[in-house]
């Protein structure tokens, strides 16, 4: 039988383990796993994948019948060498383009199914949380622009973050209608014009972004690897 001091030590170790588990659980959550630049038909695109979209709180809200919107903010950054007294120093990166996209997610209480609206895709139906998360977690083919507008042998990188927010049924319908409409070029937004979508619904999405506690159901920034475009229009690391 452990002594009094031993019991205190075991209690302290157990308490530390519980606190560590709680801290880990609180630290886990929605996050981006990959941001992949690709070239298709002379256009620079980006594919983004996420994980752990639904926290217990957000899932409970969604299953109560309140729709949600998964918002993505994707930035393209261009590197420049900083000149110092000793020559060229490290690269600094400035934002040259911003793309914002959204997926709408809704749970049908009577049909017990999830519906996901994404731009450029037919409505997807999922019967389970896992299937709904898998469908909503991929942003495919986000347009950054034609290759002709990017500089050869300049270093670029991407960074992105996502946030899941509950919205009203009316807001969900507006966003779903917006996602069903064809995506115009104004969906690719220059940083100089404030990243405007050119849509009325963009004001709604902008207002929703960052609402509530900053860390609730929002990922950290994901920093993509640097890349370059060569003379042949191919991506180089």
Secondary structure, 3 states (H helix, E strand, C coil): CCCHHHHHHHHHHHHHHHHHHHHHHHHCCCEEEEEEEEEECCEEEEEEEEECCCCHHHHHHHHCCCCEEEEEEEEEEEEEEEEECCEEEEEEEEEEEEEEEEEEEEEECCCCEEEEECCCCCCEEECCHHHHHHHHCEEEEEEEEEHHHCCCCCCEEEEEEEEEEECCHHHHHHHHHHHHCCCCHHHEEEHHHCCCCCCHHHHHHHHHCCCCCCCCCECCCEECCCEEECCCCCEEC
